[in-house]
Amino acid sequence: MAALGDRPASKITTREVNDVLARVSETGASASTVNKYRAVISAVFNHGCKPSTFSLPGNPVIGSDKRREPSPGALVFYSPSEIEAIARAFAEGRHRDPRFPAVSDDGRSARQADDRQDAELVRVAAYAGLRRGELLALRWRDVDFAGSALTVARAMSAGVESSTKSGHVRRVPLADQAAAALDRLSRREHFTAPGELVFCNVLGRPLDGSALRRRYRRAQEAAEVRPLRFHDLRHTFGSLLAARGVDVVTIQKAMGHSALRTTSRYLHARPASEQAQAFTAAFTPVVQASPEEVAA
């Protein structure tokens, strides 16, 4: 808006669009980020070109320069022991600043409840593969202990519930590690009714996603583990499944990927020795039985 907002849409040129993208790039933004700006501007003009709207003469973004994005590298992920180390750091309150202790017994009790909830949230993120927004929108009616599954139907963004990233509802098999975390949370005193949030603040309202990310960073430091992103907990889920030989289609369904190529990135986690054995078997000649052996 700062660059183009005062210009008539029909007068904006490809050169002006390129200038905007160049200024974004000069801020140090990645090629991916610049391309996202380009996509947003393009979507605006595509809307304006529809006969039912403003009928602009064309989309100047079409001829603009798209940045080349580097090929994605191998995904990084945590081991189960690292996940548990982060969860313990949360549960023990080691991520908190000791200079600001709770001033009352009630305050300490509330903090301990929050810390235990954060610990279980990390476990569910890593052992069920939910995105941060999906975790924040999860309700108890979505948890099927008897059927060992989670129904992921919504996501939270800026405190507003919407559909999941793919727009589809999915059912995620509930591993024992994730089920145990949810079972412990279900035993708390408040906010366990079917329509209430699994992960919530003291008032039962949605957690602040940005504050959660900051707490997660401090818990990582306290646990002395690698400083991976919160989203890498989801990558941990897919990578550990792939490493144990779960097929890529099953992983795709559990993670809610629209395209199989997205899920295929997790195959790097499979041990090369396991793949080498399969390759060896494929290249080993099949020994044909002799007529005498067949007759026998």
WOFENUR-V828536 format. One record per helix or strand. SS is the DSSP state (hx for helix, st for strand). FROM is the first residue (numbers start at 1). LEN is the number of residues. If there is no record, write none. Layout:
SS:FROM:LEN ; SS:FROM:LEN
This chain:
hx:9:3 ; hx:14:13 ; hx:31:18 ; hx:60:4 ; hx:80:12 ; hx:105:24 ; hx:132:6 ; st:139:1 ; hx:140:3 ; st:143:2 ; st:149:4 ; st:155:3 ; st:160:3 ; st:170:4 ; hx:176:11 ; st:197:1 ; st:200:1 ; st:206:1 ; hx:209:15 ; hx:232:12 ; hx:248:8 ; hx:260:10 ; hx:272:12 ; hx:291:5
